[in-house]
Amino acid sequence: MKREDLIQKWLDHALNSEELEAFKQLEDYEELTKMQTALQYFKAPEVDVESAYTAVTTTKKEILKPTSWLKPLLKIAAILVIGFGAYMYATLPTLTTHETVAANKTRVELPDTSEVTLNATTSLSYDKDVWEEKREVNLAGEAYFKVAKGKTFSVITNDGIVTVLGTEFNVKQRNNVFEVFCYEGSVKVSYNDANVVLKPGQRYLIRNGKEFRNEEENLKEPTWIHNESSFKSLPLQEVIQEFERQYDVTVEAKNIDISQIVTGSFTHTDIDMALQSITLPLNLKYQKKQNSIILKRD
């Protein structure tokens, strides 16, 4: 795979295990990861590149012979630029980042002993230097949190913010799905201008911008941390996407209604058993072809 394609998939958190290893072999791997960390909190001003280039080239033509006062002035300017750059680098947050690829999960312990289990293709980051003052993590993907009691703990996603003091909950933020399920304590979810407080057994779900109210469920923790994905009244498309994440494969479903609503589960430890759990209730057949699964009508 080309270097540019690897970098793009890395930015999208879409690398599989082989691609992640190839990405780590790039000569500028360390620089890229450092730059990504810095840019999360730094936004450069918008610049008209063409106008800037014209201004620089025009200035270069006009200054043919520096005067006696110009050289020391340029030295001072260079020192100021270097000093400002060093200051900006020193004040940027030092983020700690944990990532998982397809077919992988990992458990992370935060500085306050809070525990987080990351599902496949998930990214979690936080600033350990200010953790005592601000317990805050950034999440892309899905994670199960066991939060130690203390100051306010916030999970920031692209869709919404989850705030707690000390509790257990699951957050999923993938594609057009934002879901929070509370297992213990209470959870406050902020989505757009709405604030919702969840109690144990309650779920907050946004799919394609629409809010869904689910009946309460008596669950102690998410099934996926025990290598089983459960789904209740979900479109087949979401089930297929989760299957792809857990087995690092591509599923082809031509001429299959992937919008149909299904309920069930599949294991993460046996691909054939998992495929049967999905296909048999829907009267479908499957064919395995290298890293692809082809679904067919029975």
C-alpha positions as CSV (number, residue, x, y, z in Angstrom):
1,M,0.0,0.0,0.0
2,K,1.2,3.5,-0.9
3,R,2.5,5.7,1.9
4,E,-0.2,8.3,1.3
5,D,-2.9,5.6,1.6
6,L,-1.5,4.3,4.8
7,I,-1.4,7.7,6.4
8,Q,-5.0,8.4,5.3
9,K,-6.3,5.2,6.7
10,W,-4.3,5.9,9.9
11,L,-6.0,9.3,10.3
12,D,-9.4,7.6,9.8
13,H,-8.6,4.9,12.4
14,A,-9.2,2.3,9.8
15,L,-5.9,0.4,9.7
16,N,-6.0,-3.4,10.1
17,S,-3.2,-5.2,12.0
18,E,-1.0,-5.7,8.9
19,E,-1.4,-2.1,7.8
20,L,-0.7,-0.8,11.2
21,E,2.7,-2.6,11.2
22,A,3.4,-1.3,7.8
23,F,2.6,2.3,9.0
24,K,4.9,1.9,12.0
25,Q,7.8,1.1,9.5
26,L,7.5,4.5,7.8
27,E,10.6,6.6,8.2
28,D,8.5,9.5,9.6
29,Y,6.2,7.4,11.8
30,E,7.3,9.2,15.0
31,E,7.0,12.6,13.5
32,L,3.5,11.8,12.2
33,T,2.2,10.6,15.6
34,K,3.7,13.6,17.4
35,M,2.2,15.9,14.8
36,Q,-1.3,14.3,15.2
37,T,-1.1,14.7,19.0
38,A,-0.1,18.4,18.7
39,L,-2.7,19.2,16.1
40,Q,-5.6,18.0,18.2
41,Y,-5.2,21.1,20.3
42,F,-3.7,23.5,17.7
43,K,-5.5,25.0,14.7
44,A,-3.5,27.1,12.3
45,P,-5.0,30.3,10.9
46,E,-6.4,30.2,7.4
47,V,-3.9,31.4,4.8
48,D,-4.3,32.4,1.2
49,V,-1.3,30.4,-0.1
50,E,-1.2,32.1,-3.5
51,S,-1.2,35.6,-2.0
52,A,1.4,34.6,0.5
53,Y,3.7,33.2,-2.2
54,T,3.3,36.3,-4.3
55,A,4.1,38.5,-1.4
56,V,7.3,36.5,-0.5
57,T,8.6,36.4,-4.1
58,T,7.9,40.1,-4.6
59,T,9.8,40.9,-1.4
60,K,12.7,38.7,-2.5
61,K,13.0,40.6,-5.7
62,E,12.9,44.0,-4.0
63,I,15.6,43.2,-1.5
64,L,18.6,42.7,-3.7
65,K,21.2,44.1,-1.3
66,P,20.6,44.1,2.4
67,T,21.5,47.3,4.1
68,S,23.8,47.3,7.1
69,W,20.9,47.5,9.6
70,L,18.9,44.7,8.0
71,K,21.2,41.8,8.9
72,P,21.0,42.2,12.7
73,L,17.3,42.9,12.4
74,L,16.9,39.5,10.6
75,K,18.9,37.8,13.3
76,I,16.6,39.2,16.0
77,A,13.6,38.2,14.0
78,A,14.9,34.6,13.7
79,I,15.6,34.4,17.4
80,L,12.0,35.6,18.1
81,V,10.5,33.0,15.7
82,I,12.6,30.2,17.3
83,G,11.6,31.3,20.8
84,F,7.9,31.5,19.9
85,G,8.1,28.1,18.3
86,A,9.7,26.6,21.4
87,Y,7.1,28.2,23.6
88,M,4.2,26.9,21.6
89,Y,5.7,23.4,21.6
90,A,6.3,23.5,25.4
91,T,2.7,24.6,26.1
92,L,1.0,22.1,23.8
93,P,-0.7,19.2,25.7
94,T,1.2,15.9,26.0
95,L,-1.5,13.5,25.0
96,T,-1.3,9.8,25.8
97,T,-3.0,7.8,23.1
98,H,-4.2,4.2,23.0
99,E,-5.5,2.6,19.8
100,T,-6.8,-0.8,18.7
101,V,-7.0,-2.3,15.3
102,A,-9.6,-4.7,13.8
103,A,-10.0,-8.0,15.7
104,N,-8.3,-6.6,18.8
105,K,-9.3,-5.2,22.2
106,T,-7.3,-3.8,25.0
107,R,-7.6,-2.6,28.6
108,V,-6.2,0.7,29.8
109,E,-5.7,2.0,33.3
110,L,-6.0,5.8,33.7
111,P,-3.9,7.8,36.1
112,D,-6.7,7.7,38.8
113,T,-7.0,3.9,38.5
114,S,-10.1,4.2,36.4
115,E,-10.3,1.3,33.9
116,V,-11.3,1.5,30.2
117,T,-11.7,-1.5,27.9
118,L,-11.4,-0.5,24.2
119,N,-13.3,-2.4,21.5
120,A,-11.8,-3.1,18.1
121,T,-10.8,0.0,15.9
122,T,-11.1,2.5,18.8
123,S,-8.9,5.4,19.8
124,L,-8.7,6.9,23.3
125,S,-6.5,9.9,24.3
126,Y,-6.0,12.1,27.4
127,D,-3.6,14.7,28.8
128,K,-1.9,13.0,31.8
129,D,-0.2,16.3,32.9
130,V,-3.5,17.9,33.9
131,W,-5.3,14.8,34.9
132,E,-5.6,15.7,38.6
133,E,-7.4,19.0,37.6
134,K,-9.4,17.7,34.6
135,R,-10.3,14.1,34.2
136,E,-11.2,14.2,30.5
137,V,-10.7,11.7,27.6
138,N,-11.3,11.8,23.9
139,L,-12.9,8.8,22.3
140,A,-13.5,7.6,18.8
141,G,-15.0,4.1,18.6
142,E,-16.4,2.1,21.5
143,A,-15.2,1.7,25.1
144,Y,-16.5,0.4,28.5
145,F,-15.6,2.6,31.4
146,K,-15.2,1.8,35.1
147,V,-14.6,5.2,36.6
148,A,-13.0,5.7,40.0
149,K,-14.8,8.2,42.3
150,G,-13.5,11.7,42.3
151,K,-13.9,14.9,40.3
152,T,-16.1,15.1,37.2
153,F,-15.0,12.6,34.5
154,S,-15.9,13.5,30.9
155,V,-15.8,11.4,27.7
156,I,-15.6,13.7,24.6
157,T,-16.7,12.3,21.2
158,N,-17.5,14.0,17.9
159,D,-21.2,13.5,18.6
160,G,-21.7,14.3,22.3
161,I,-20.2,14.5,25.8
162,V,-20.7,12.0,28.6
163,T,-20.1,13.3,32.2
164,V,-20.0,11.3,35.4
165,L,-18.5,11.3,38.9
166,G,-17.9,7.6,39.5
167,T,-19.8,4.9,37.6
168,E,-19.7,2.2,34.9
169,F,-21.0,2.8,31.4
170,N,-20.4,2.1,27.7
171,V,-20.0,4.7,25.0
172,K,-20.2,3.9,21.3
173,Q,-19.5,6.6,18.6
174,R,-19.2,5.1,15.2
175,N,-20.3,6.4,11.8
176,N,-23.9,7.7,12.3
177,V,-24.4,6.0,15.7
178,F,-23.9,7.6,19.2
179,E,-24.9,5.3,22.0
180,V,-24.5,5.5,25.8
181,F,-25.6,2.7,28.2
182,C,-25.4,3.1,32.0
183,Y,-24.6,0.1,34.1
184,E,-24.0,1.7,37.5
185,G,-24.4,5.1,39.1
186,S,-25.7,7.8,36.8
187,V,-24.5,9.3,33.6
188,K,-25.2,12.7,32.0
189,V,-25.2,12.8,28.2
190,S,-24.9,16.1,26.4
191,Y,-26.0,16.0,22.7
192,N,-26.5,19.3,20.8
193,D,-28.6,21.4,23.2
194,A,-30.1,18.5,25.1
195,N,-29.0,17.0,28.4
196,V,-30.2,13.5,29.5
197,V,-29.5,11.8,32.8
198,L,-29.3,7.9,32.6
199,K,-29.8,5.5,35.5
200,P,-28.6,1.9,35.5
201,G,-30.2,-0.1,32.7
202,Q,-31.0,2.9,30.6
203,R,-29.7,3.6,27.1
204,Y,-29.4,6.9,25.1
205,L,-29.2,6.2,21.3
206,I,-28.9,8.5,18.4
207,R,-28.9,6.9,14.9
208,N,-28.6,9.1,11.8
209,G,-29.5,12.1,13.9
210,K,-32.7,10.5,15.2
211,E,-33.2,9.7,18.9
212,F,-34.4,6.3,19.9
213,R,-35.9,5.3,23.3
214,N,-35.1,1.7,24.3
215,E,-36.7,-0.3,27.1
216,E,-34.6,-0.8,30.2
217,E,-32.3,-3.8,30.3
218,N,-30.9,-5.6,33.3
219,L,-27.3,-5.9,32.2
220,K,-24.2,-5.8,34.4
221,E,-21.7,-5.0,31.6
222,P,-21.5,-5.1,27.8
223,T,-21.2,-8.5,26.2
224,W,-18.5,-7.5,23.8
225,I,-15.8,-7.4,26.6
226,H,-16.5,-11.2,26.9
227,N,-16.0,-11.7,23.1
228,E,-19.6,-11.7,22.1
229,S,-21.5,-9.0,20.2
230,S,-25.2,-8.7,21.0
231,F,-27.7,-6.7,19.0
232,K,-31.3,-5.9,19.6
233,S,-33.5,-4.4,16.9
234,L,-30.6,-3.1,14.8
235,P,-30.2,-2.8,11.0
236,L,-28.3,-5.7,9.5
237,Q,-25.8,-3.2,8.1
238,E,-24.6,-2.3,11.7
239,V,-24.3,-6.0,12.5
240,I,-22.2,-6.6,9.4
241,Q,-20.0,-3.6,10.3
242,E,-19.4,-4.9,13.8
243,F,-18.6,-8.4,12.4
244,E,-16.0,-6.8,10.0
245,R,-14.4,-5.0,13.0
246,Q,-14.2,-8.2,15.1
247,Y,-12.8,-10.5,12.4
248,D,-10.9,-8.0,10.2
249,V,-12.7,-9.1,7.0
250,T,-14.8,-7.5,4.4
251,V,-18.4,-8.6,3.9
252,E,-20.2,-8.4,0.6
253,A,-23.9,-8.3,0.8
254,K,-25.2,-7.7,-2.7
255,N,-28.9,-8.2,-3.3
256,I,-29.4,-8.4,0.5
257,D,-31.6,-6.0,2.4
258,I,-29.1,-4.7,4.9
259,S,-31.7,-2.2,6.3
260,Q,-33.8,-5.1,7.8
261,I,-34.0,-5.1,11.6
262,V,-32.4,-8.1,13.3
263,T,-31.9,-9.3,16.9
264,G,-29.3,-11.8,18.1
265,S,-25.6,-12.2,18.8
266,F,-22.4,-13.7,17.5
267,T,-19.1,-14.9,19.1
268,H,-15.7,-13.3,18.4
269,T,-13.8,-16.5,18.8
270,D,-15.2,-18.7,16.0
271,I,-15.9,-17.1,12.6
272,D,-18.0,-20.0,11.2
273,M,-20.2,-20.1,14.3
274,A,-20.5,-16.3,14.2
275,L,-21.5,-16.4,10.5
276,Q,-24.1,-19.1,11.2
277,S,-25.6,-17.0,14.0
278,I,-26.1,-14.2,11.6
279,T,-27.2,-16.0,8.4
280,L,-29.4,-18.9,9.6
281,P,-32.2,-16.7,11.1
282,L,-32.2,-14.7,7.9
283,N,-32.2,-17.7,5.5
284,L,-28.9,-16.6,4.1
285,K,-25.8,-18.5,2.9
286,Y,-22.2,-17.4,3.1
287,Q,-19.0,-18.1,1.2
288,K,-15.5,-17.4,2.5
289,K,-12.9,-16.0,0.0
290,Q,-9.5,-15.0,1.5
291,N,-10.3,-12.0,3.6
292,S,-13.8,-11.6,2.3
293,I,-17.2,-13.0,3.2
294,I,-19.9,-13.2,0.6
295,L,-23.5,-13.3,1.8
296,K,-26.1,-14.9,-0.5
297,R,-29.8,-15.7,-0.5
298,D,-30.6,-19.2,0.5
